[in-house]
Amino acid sequence: MKLKTKMKKLFAILFLSFFTSSAFAQDAEKIGAVKKFVEEIGNKVITVASEKQTSDSKKREKIIAVIDASIDAEWIARFVLGKNYKSSTEPQRERFIKLYRDFMINTYGPKFKNYNGRKFTVNEVVEQGGFYIAKSEFLPRDSNVAISVDFRVKERAGRLAILDFIAEGISLIETQRSEFNSAISQKGTDKFLDELTERVENLKKQK
């Protein structure tokens, strides 16, 4: 009886050990994939920004395309709309999702065009609240001061996607959620969307 009990315990330990090791391996594999995904985005941005024969307007266009392909704009837009998502109509939601995508990539994409000559590094990837946080830095050419940017990443529809940019500890989507919902409360959804449309059109005109 004692032998059988010991064998059962040993089997249970081996069984648990197998699945624990398997889970750790899967986590390590996912963390590695997230690191590679973010590194590729950062390096693409720097490569475009460093193209000497490319005009600023063309750099802007190419960097916007890199950012657009890397994010899940619909998820971000729904998060930013927050409590107003449920109370808005379907046409309002569709309009906001399209507008917010254009607003986001045309606001933040062009900022990276000045990152020419920098080095991009992902220092660490950690799992946090169901997301992966890639803690990263852009190292300037002529200074020891690095620009810290964390990328919140999750697998969406079978692919990795960026859901948030966190610069110096400040979340982009949390900040815009607060700003946009305050504007909707004051002006109403349709008025807010009209004003956002105007902002997007002005952003697209910038070079």
BAFI-3210 file (N, C-alpha, C; in Angstrom, 3 decimals, decimal comma, padded with zeros to 6 digits):
// residues 207
n [1|2|3|4|5|6|7|8|9|10|11|12|13|14|15|16|17|18|19|20|21|22|23|24|25|26|27|28|29|30|31|32|33|34|35|36|37|38|39|40|41|42|43|44|45|46|47|48|49|50|51|52|53|54|55|56|57|58|59|60|61|62|63|64|65|66|67|68|69|70|71|72|73|74|75|76|77|78|79|80|81|82|83|84|85|86|87|88|89|90|91|92|93|94|95|96|97|98|99|100|101|102|103|104|105|106|107|108|109|110|111|112|113|114|115|116|117|118|119|120|121|122|123|124|125|126|127|128|129|130|131|132|133|134|135|136|137|138|139|140|141|142|143|144|145|146|147|148|149|150|151|152|153|154|155|156|157|158|159|160|161|162|163|164|165|166|167|168|169|170|171|172|173|174|175|176|177|178|179|180|181|182|183|184|185|186|187|188|189|190|191|192|193|194|195|196|197|198|199|200|201|202|203|204|205|206|207]
n.u [000,833|001,928|003,896|002,370|001,099|003,276|004,110|001,925|002,072|004,533|003,982|002,052|003,592|005,439|003,673|002,557|004,882|005,570|003,520|003,833|006,403|005,903|004,118|005,763|007,580|005,931|005,230|007,748|008,262|006,215|006,873|009,330|008,442|006,921|008,907|010,525|008,642|008,119|010,703|011,183|009,336|010,256|012,832|012,198|010,978|013,154|014,864|013,445|013,298|015,948|016,603|018,338|017,839|015,162|012,242|010,799|008,012|007,516|008,761|007,108|004,738|005,497|006,214|003,806|002,413|003,771|003,144|000,350|-000,038|000,702|-000,894|-003,986|-006,455|-009,244|-009,838|-008,502|-009,880|-012,445|-011,870|-010,996|-013,311|-014,817|-017,209|-019,050|-019,320|-021,347|-023,625|-023,675|-024,745|-024,785|-023,856|-022,453|-020,460|-019,037|-018,152|-016,509|-014,509|-013,167|-012,349|-010,759|-008,654|-007,395|-006,781|-005,006|-002,774|-001,918|-001,303|000,674|002,397|004,011|005,766|007,878|009,552|011,723|013,540|015,892|018,968|018,987|019,225|017,347|016,043|014,722|014,338|013,128|010,464|007,386|004,651|001,471|-001,518|-002,910|-001,852|001,136|003,967|006,303|009,205|010,923|013,507|014,503|017,554|019,315|021,334|023,308|023,421|023,336|020,935|018,090|014,998|012,212|009,875|007,134|005,500|002,286|001,149|-000,827|-002,179|-004,303|-006,994|-005,469|-002,972|-000,125|-000,525|-000,156|-001,520|-001,309|000,725|003,159|004,613|007,254|005,914|003,295|000,185|-000,985|-003,597|-005,159|-004,977|-006,190|-008,701|-009,760|-009,705|-011,329|-013,810|-014,577|-014,952|-017,097|-019,083|-019,504|-020,179|-021,673|-022,059|-022,194|-021,358|-018,801|-017,647|-017,735|-015,901|-013,617|-013,282|-012,524|-010,083|-008,599|-008,502|-006,938|-004,547|-003,790|-003,052|-000,640|002,891]
n.v [-001,216|001,202|001,508|001,784|004,197|005,941|005,747|006,854|009,488|010,220|010,011|012,031|014,281|014,259|014,556|017,086|018,583|018,320|019,747|022,242|022,939|022,974|025,128|027,238|027,199|027,917|030,511|031,740|031,527|033,141|035,626|036,016|036,265|038,611|040,465|040,362|041,261|043,944|045,010|044,857|046,736|049,147|049,305|049,472|051,988|053,662|053,115|054,177|056,866|057,540|057,636|059,277|060,260|060,552|062,517|064,643|064,552|062,157|060,398|060,720|059,626|056,933|056,096|056,405|054,358|052,126|052,272|052,106|049,514|048,089|048,407|047,775|049,332|049,418|048,145|049,901|052,298|051,665|051,286|053,854|055,339|054,424|054,587|055,801|054,253|052,275|053,861|055,203|055,421|052,917|053,989|056,228|054,971|053,587|055,730|057,027|055,080|054,928|057,618|057,901|056,137|057,431|059,814|059,004|057,751|059,844|061,780|060,760|059,105|060,757|061,986|060,317|060,666|062,206|060,620|059,782|058,038|057,085|054,500|051,607|049,746|046,887|046,379|044,678|042,326|041,972|040,167|041,452|041,892|040,441|041,450|042,108|043,897|045,693|046,941|049,611|051,550|054,496|055,423|058,397|060,030|061,905|062,118|060,895|060,484|058,594|057,954|056,778|054,372|052,412|049,561|048,333|045,202|042,730|039,582|039,679|038,675|036,601|037,728|039,621|042,774|046,281|047,952|050,131|053,012|053,872|056,529|057,654|056,772|057,604|056,760|056,597|055,908|055,974|058,646|059,894|058,765|059,975|062,685|062,706|061,644|063,567|065,721|064,752|064,607|067,290|068,414|066,645|063,699|063,876|066,526|066,456|064,519|065,890|067,939|066,425|065,364|067,653|068,180|065,956|066,316|068,625|067,645|065,848|067,562|068,559|068,541]
n.w [000,000|000,873|-001,032|-003,363|-002,775|-002,688|-005,330|-006,640|-005,710|-006,770|-009,498|-009,707|-009,097|-011,224|-013,354|-012,816|-012,945|-015,626|-016,996|-015,843|-016,688|-019,403|-019,564|-018,753|-020,847|-022,976|-022,180|-022,252|-024,954|-026,015|-024,891|-026,130|-028,771|-028,632|-027,959|-030,269|-032,160|-031,327|-031,468|-034,217|-035,183|-033,972|-035,118|-037,832|-037,899|-037,193|-039,316|-041,528|-040,681|-040,863|-043,521|-045,856|-048,416|-048,570|-048,503|-045,923|-045,913|-047,221|-045,480|-043,289|-044,305|-044,697|-042,108|-040,772|-042,039|-041,029|-038,269|-038,416|-039,362|-037,180|-034,941|-033,108|-034,078|-033,813|-031,349|-029,605|-030,098|-029,156|-026,463|-025,742|-026,173|-024,108|-021,493|-023,088|-025,295|-025,175|-025,018|-027,391|-030,860|-033,500|-036,034|-035,017|-033,530|-035,532|-037,037|-035,174|-034,674|-037,148|-037,389|-035,090|-035,549|-037,735|-036,446|-034,424|-035,773|-037,389|-035,567|-033,820|-035,312|-037,138|-035,325|-034,923|-037,047|-036,555|-035,349|-036,441|-036,770|-034,202|-031,681|-031,102|-028,453|-026,807|-023,553|-021,713|-021,408|-019,922|-018,444|-017,785|-016,313|-018,316|-020,602|-022,575|-021,658|-023,283|-022,397|-023,438|-025,159|-026,890|-027,991|-028,134|-030,698|-029,948|-027,194|-023,824|-022,742|-022,690|-024,442|-023,002|-023,913|-023,466|-024,754|-024,973|-025,547|-027,203|-028,277|-030,974|-032,872|-033,968|-034,391|-033,214|-031,668|-031,093|-028,357|-026,775|-026,110|-023,840|-022,568|-020,703|-018,415|-018,803|-019,993|-023,271|-024,243|-021,939|-021,218|-023,437|-023,309|-021,024|-021,835|-024,207|-023,351|-021,533|-023,258|-024,791|-022,843|-022,354|-024,854|-026,357|-028,412|-031,297|-031,892|-030,814|-032,525|-034,945|-034,428|-033,997|-036,521|-037,934|-036,681|-037,489|-040,263|-040,385|-039,333|-041,334|-043,325|-042,559|-042,964]
ca.u [000,000|002,798|004,564|001,389|000,889|004,470|004,090|000,897|002,611|005,592|003,318|001,409|004,657|005,951|002,594|002,499|006,140|005,515|002,656|004,426|007,504|005,293|003,560|006,894|008,131|005,007|005,380|009,030|008,099|005,376|007,668|010,297|007,726|006,563|010,160|010,890|007,616|008,334|012,015|011,043|008,636|011,174|013,913|011,617|010,784|014,468|015,373|012,765|013,694|017,356|016,785|018,796|017,305|013,701|011,709|010,086|006,621|007,518|009,071|005,866|003,805|005,985|006,151|002,378|002,043|004,336|002,343|-001,008|-000,020|001,135|-001,854|-005,377|-007,131|-010,633|-009,831|-008,097|-010,971|-013,518|-011,406|-010,961|-014,691|-015,197|-018,623|-019,888|-019,480|-022,660|-024,706|-023,626|-025,406|-023,849|-023,165|-021,501|-019,320|-018,266|-017,503|-015,435|-013,421|-012,401|-011,730|-009,711|-007,502|-006,718|-006,261|-003,867|-001,585|-001,461|-000,788|001,868|003,314|004,998|006,743|009,025|010,407|012,925|014,318|016,970|020,253|018,862|019,246|016,155|016,265|013,691|015,094|012,433|009,040|006,733|003,207|000,811|-002,954|-003,378|-001,122|002,591|004,550|007,667|009,862|011,847|014,164|015,145|018,782|019,666|022,658|024,285|023,136|023,193|019,572|017,224|013,561|011,559|008,539|006,673|004,460|001,361|000,915|-001,651|-002,564|-005,664|-007,377|-004,399|-001,711|000,260|-000,872|000,081|-002,768|-001,045|002,083|003,316|005,827|007,635|004,906|001,967|-000,521|-001,639|-005,034|-005,810|-005,041|-007,186|-010,012|-010,203|-009,931|-012,440|-015,075|-014,914|-015,474|-018,418|-020,011|-019,770|-020,673|-022,483|-021,260|-022,124|-020,525|-017,432|-017,180|-017,511|-014,653|-012,525|-013,115|-011,756|-008,714|-007,951|-008,235|-005,800|-003,353|-003,414|-002,476|000,706|003,975]
ca.v [000,000|002,369|001,625|002,333|005,609|006,674|005,780|007,826|010,824|010,461|010,253|013,351|015,291|014,266|015,086|018,528|019,156|018,364|020,830|023,502|023,210|023,310|026,483|028,165|027,227|028,695|031,908|032,215|031,641|034,310|036,807|036,174|036,742|040,016|041,229|040,449|042,081|045,356|045,390|045,059|048,005|050,230|049,383|049,972|053,431|054,304|052,969|055,181|058,198|057,768|057,647|060,626|060,692|060,578|063,788|064,550|064,161|060,729|059,698|060,764|058,669|055,569|055,784|056,234|053,020|051,161|052,334|051,651|048,054|047,476|048,627|047,333|050,622|049,253|047,887|051,135|053,269|051,255|051,562|055,305|055,821|054,099|054,450|056,345|053,279|051,638|054,832|055,766|054,634|052,166|054,902|057,036|054,114|053,342|056,987|057,296|054,120|055,372|058,903|057,761|055,535|058,494|060,777|058,426|057,548|061,128|062,575|060,201|058,551|061,715|062,369|059,416|060,969|062,869|059,639|059,289|057,802|056,556|053,048|051,157|048,502|046,385|045,924|043,635|042,093|041,368|039,966|042,300|042,051|039,871|042,082|042,075|045,231|045,700|048,136|049,922|052,858|055,063|056,068|059,486|060,002|062,820|062,294|059,654|060,444|057,756|058,207|055,518|054,116|051,043|049,148|047,326|044,308|041,541|038,889|040,023|038,086|035,763|038,448|040,542|044,160|047,273|048,526|051,371|053,516|054,475|057,342|058,181|056,388|058,144|055,952|057,361|055,663|056,420|060,103|060,286|058,352|061,033|063,906|062,568|061,468|064,874|066,523|064,221|065,001|068,724|068,852|065,635|062,843|064,357|067,731|065,988|063,857|066,941|068,623|065,478|065,312|068,845|068,000|064,954|066,943|069,532|066,817|065,270|068,624|068,856|067,834]
ca.w [000,000|000,945|-002,328|-004,307|-002,424|-003,125|-006,792|-007,029|-005,433|-007,751|-010,782|-009,633|-009,164|-012,597|-014,200|-012,574|-013,427|-017,093|-017,453|-015,401|-017,611|-020,692|-019,452|-018,735|-022,202|-023,799|-021,770|-022,769|-026,408|-026,282|-024,544|-027,210|-029,961|-028,390|-028,038|-031,685|-032,813|-030,997|-032,008|-035,664|-035,391|-033,624|-036,100|-039,087|-037,731|-037,240|-040,687|-042,359|-040,216|-041,193|-044,975|-046,211|-049,704|-048,488|-047,998|-044,647|-046,152|-047,551|-044,225|-042,504|-044,912|-044,482|-040,676|-040,476|-042,515|-040,074|-037,045|-038,734|-039,504|-035,921|-033,856|-033,267|-033,956|-033,369|-029,901|-028,926|-030,221|-028,239|-025,100|-025,548|-026,097|-022,737|-021,119|-024,155|-026,376|-025,065|-025,204|-028,745|-031,900|-034,336|-036,955|-034,253|-033,188|-036,749|-037,402|-034,221|-034,867|-038,316|-037,065|-034,082|-036,223|-038,478|-035,473|-033,710|-036,605|-037,915|-034,455|-033,193|-036,295|-037,628|-034,301|-035,009|-038,189|-036,042|-034,592|-037,289|-036,125|-032,841|-031,503|-030,387|-027,722|-025,891|-022,388|-020,959|-021,688|-018,757|-018,570|-016,793|-016,508|-019,574|-021,699|-022,472|-021,674|-023,796|-021,861|-024,524|-025,159|-028,071|-027,545|-029,049|-031,317|-029,354|-025,774|-023,069|-022,217|-023,522|-024,408|-022,623|-024,450|-023,256|-025,691|-024,441|-026,684|-026,971|-029,509|-031,371|-034,160|-034,483|-034,614|-032,158|-031,988|-030,043|-027,865|-026,042|-025,981|-022,519|-022,616|-019,382|-017,426|-019,122|-020,988|-024,330|-024,360|-020,706|-021,308|-024,432|-022,806|-020,115|-022,618|-025,146|-022,634|-020,973|-024,369|-025,147|-021,771|-022,466|-026,157|-027,029|-029,290|-032,681|-031,920|-030,585|-033,746|-035,946|-034,083|-034,218|-037,979|-038,311|-036,188|-038,334|-041,560|-040,197|-039,152|-042,624|-044,163|-042,089|-043,666]
c.u [000,861|003,487|003,632|001,167|002,059|004,497|003,076|001,399|003,675|005,001|002,687|002,435|005,197|004,942|002,521|003,731|006,130|004,712|003,171|005,552|006,977|004,751|004,667|007,487|007,255|005,114|006,659|008,957|007,290|006,137|008,708|009,655|007,352|007,799|010,571|009,942|007,873|009,676|011,923|010,357|009,573|012,276|013,421|011,468|012,117|015,055|014,757|013,230|015,114|017,627|017,103|018,175|015,780|013,226|010,968|008,649|006,521|007,839|007,819|004,892|004,208|005,908|004,704|001,924|002,560|003,488|000,951|-001,080|000,250|000,105|-003,186|-006,237|-008,553|-010,706|-009,515|-009,229|-012,109|-013,129|-011,466|-012,373|-015,316|-016,691|-019,554|-020,075|-020,878|-023,796|-024,727|-024,348|-024,356|-023,143|-022,135|-020,253|-018,421|-017,502|-016,322|-014,249|-012,546|-011,656|-010,562|-008,465|-006,707|-006,079|-004,982|-002,621|-001,045|-000,954|000,566|002,861|004,389|006,058|008,008|009,961|011,694|013,833|015,462|018,264|020,171|019,001|018,026|016,448|015,072|014,428|014,457|010,993|008,444|005,242|002,525|-000,666|-003,487|-002,733|000,371|003,099|005,997|008,317|011,045|012,443|014,639|016,359|019,187|021,081|023,687|024,057|023,019|021,786|018,682|015,773|012,873|010,154|008,201|005,516|003,593|000,876|000,012|-001,942|-004,029|-005,924|-006,212|-003,094|-001,407|-000,059|-000,554|-001,254|-002,550|000,436|002,167|004,654|006,084|006,530|003,495|001,343|-001,240|-003,145|-005,795|-006,005|-006,130|-008,589|-010,585|-010,569|-011,191|-013,779|-015,530|-015,538|-016,871|-019,461|-020,426|-020,517|-021,653|-021,645|-021,110|-021,234|-019,061|-016,858|-016,913|-016,179|-013,445|-012,238|-012,255|-010,299|-007,943|-007,593|-007,042|-004,494|-002,859|-002,757|-001,039|001,725|005,103]
c.v [001,258|002,611|002,242|003,822|006,459|006,818|006,794|009,253|011,199|010,781|011,646|014,461|015,410|014,880|016,607|019,224|019,309|019,559|022,192|023,910|023,638|024,731|027,520|028,314|028,066|030,185|032,501|032,428|032,883|035,599|037,080|036,726|038,212|040,904|041,434|041,370|043,567|045,845|045,678|046,386|049,176|050,405|049,851|051,488|054,162|054,234|054,012|056,584|058,554|057,800|059,066|061,145|060,806|061,886|063,570|064,075|062,671|059,892|059,602|059,689|057,231|055,155|055,587|054,831|051,933|051,100|051,753|050,126|047,340|047,549|047,933|048,565|050,485|049,013|049,168|052,150|052,937|051,531|053,055|055,875|055,482|053,930|054,946|055,367|052,670|052,600|055,445|054,853|053,905|053,069|055,778|056,223|053,905|054,595|057,259|056,363|054,535|056,674|058,737|057,119|056,607|059,508|060,250|058,336|058,859|062,067|062,058|059,592|059,532|062,116|061,528|059,767|061,678|061,911|059,056|059,127|057,243|055,029|052,660|049,840|048,161|045,754|044,727|043,521|041,386|041,200|040,723|042,447|041,530|040,478|041,797|043,508|045,111|047,016|048,479|051,318|053,217|055,838|057,134|059,345|060,733|063,054|060,933|059,483|059,655|058,187|056,872|055,439|052,647|050,754|048,085|046,482|043,145|040,883|039,161|039,446|037,333|036,464|039,335|041,962|045,055|047,895|049,827|051,705|054,215|055,203|057,969|057,946|056,864|057,339|056,845|057,159|056,065|057,935|060,541|059,860|059,441|062,297|063,802|062,416|062,755|065,757|066,062|064,634|066,459|069,089|067,884|064,902|063,409|065,590|067,359|065,353|064,861|067,645|067,711|065,326|066,474|068,716|067,025|065,548|067,886|068,757|066,259|066,295|068,948|067,995|067,490]
c.w [000,000|-000,387|-003,364|-004,059|-002,897|-004,641|-007,312|-006,840|-006,456|-009,119|-010,817|-009,763|-010,583|-013,561|-014,079|-013,123|-014,939|-017,575|-017,005|-016,334|-018,972|-020,688|-019,471|-020,131|-023,124|-023,477|-022,344|-024,279|-026,770|-026,000|-025,627|-028,475|-029,827|-028,525|-029,496|-032,441|-032,581|-031,541|-033,502|-035,969|-035,127|-034,650|-037,468|-039,035|-037,858|-038,645|-041,608|-041,976|-040,638|-042,695|-045,456|-047,503|-049,707|-047,875|-046,686|-044,843|-046,479|-046,317|-043,365|-042,994|-044,601|-043,009|-040,237|-040,889|-041,566|-038,810|-037,285|-038,804|-038,180|-034,804|-034,145|-033,021|-033,428|-031,859|-029,132|-028,945|-029,263|-026,790|-024,802|-025,417|-024,743|-022,527|-022,217|-025,314|-026,355|-025,381|-026,602|-029,728|-032,733|-035,348|-036,241|-033,903|-034,400|-037,169|-036,475|-034,437|-036,045|-038,022|-036,102|-034,670|-036,952|-037,535|-034,829|-034,590|-037,161|-036,827|-033,999|-034,173|-036,741|-036,605|-034,404|-036,166|-037,770|-035,273|-035,416|-036,483|-034,723|-032,848|-030,682|-029,697|-026,840|-024,714|-021,688|-021,444|-020,477|-019,041|-017,444|-017,142|-017,821|-020,805|-021,523|-022,583|-022,125|-023,378|-022,752|-024,388|-026,561|-027,569|-028,556|-029,597|-030,470|-027,862|-025,107|-022,510|-023,176|-023,382|-024,138|-023,205|-024,201|-024,208|-025,025|-025,612|-026,269|-028,314|-029,779|-032,758|-034,801|-034,771|-033,412|-032,597|-030,796|-029,661|-027,105|-026,126|-024,625|-022,502|-021,252|-018,349|-017,706|-020,260|-021,993|-024,302|-023,094|-020,741|-022,273|-024,026|-021,900|-020,887|-023,476|-024,435|-021,965|-022,050|-024,772|-024,114|-021,903|-023,746|-026,821|-028,063|-030,699|-032,810|-031,736|-031,850|-034,856|-035,694|-034,294|-035,708|-038,458|-037,872|-037,071|-039,690|-041,476|-040,036|-040,481|-043,547|-043,771|-042,817|-042,694]
res [m|k|l|k|t|k|m|k|k|l|f|a|i|l|f|l|s|f|f|t|s|s|a|f|a|q|d|a|e|k|i|g|a|v|k|k|f|v|e|e|i|g|n|k|v|i|t|v|a|s|e|k|q|t|s|d|s|k|k|r|e|k|i|i|a|v|i|d|a|s|i|d|a|e|w|i|a|r|f|v|l|g|k|n|y|k|s|s|t|e|p|q|r|e|r|f|i|k|l|y|r|d|f|m|i|n|t|y|g|p|k|f|k|n|y|n|g|r|k|f|t|v|n|e|v|v|e|q|g|g|f|y|i|a|k|s|e|f|l|p|r|d|s|n|v|a|i|s|v|d|f|r|v|k|e|r|a|g|r|l|a|i|l|d|f|i|a|e|g|i|s|l|i|e|t|q|r|s|e|f|n|s|a|i|s|q|k|g|t|d|k|f|l|d|e|l|t|e|r|v|e|n|l|k|k|q|k]
***
